[in-house]
């Protein structure tokens, strides 16, 4: 009986000592947030509350490739019970920028003012510009152009291939089907390159038909004819004006030359008399 009481007393005496050692030494664990390792930290007392823990979990470093600033970042969150910043992992990293490793294209689509209103059966002109902001590398750009109505119904499509390295600017034409209805449409251009990369640009335009189309283009032609006739008349007037000025200048020079000649003869006669 005495031996049992002695063992119980010994256990009660050693248990607080073991607990104190474990509490002071702290523990460390690993957590994962977005694929990046982090850790559990138990503070040595007084730093965020008795018995609390820190559980830091971090995202992967971003961007995945080192940028020109040569600094990458990550976000670390504490999922533990402590409220301080003890043991918080670094959230910035110095890296080495080696330049772009692959082509990165952007596409620009422009419609001229005259192509923003088109008659059915006519052609619409489009200017396309491709710019490579990444690694310069000659490759084939697979182009697709399509026209959609307000319900996203395809009414026209065209495809071609362009070889491009850094930048290219070109024009294309697409015919508007005779069956197209009057209204607002969207014209898109898409570039597919480097197996799985894509860029798209688009712009709206109007299709007009029937009498409105005839009146519009009739008025446009009249304006162009009047403007052309006005320019022609101005050019003719300038030609005649310049010719007249040239003749007047020639006559004036002739009169001045004759007067100088008479003056010189008179001077010579006076010299002979003297």
Buried (B, 14 or more C-beta within 10 A) or exposed (E): EEEEEEEEEEEEEEEEEEEEEEBEEBEEEEBEBEEBEBBBBBBEEEBBEEEBBBBBBBBEBEEEEBEEEEEBEBEBBBEBEBEBEBBBEEEEEEBEEEEBEEBBBEBBBBBEEEBEBBBBEBEBBBBBBBBBEBEEBEBEBBBBBBBBBEEEEEBBEBEEEBEBEEEBEEEBEBBBEEEBEBEEBBBBBBBBBBEEBEBEBBBEBEBBBEEEBEEEBEEEEEEEEEEEEEEEEEEEEEEEEEEEEEEEEEEEEEEEEEEEEEEEEEEEEEEEEE
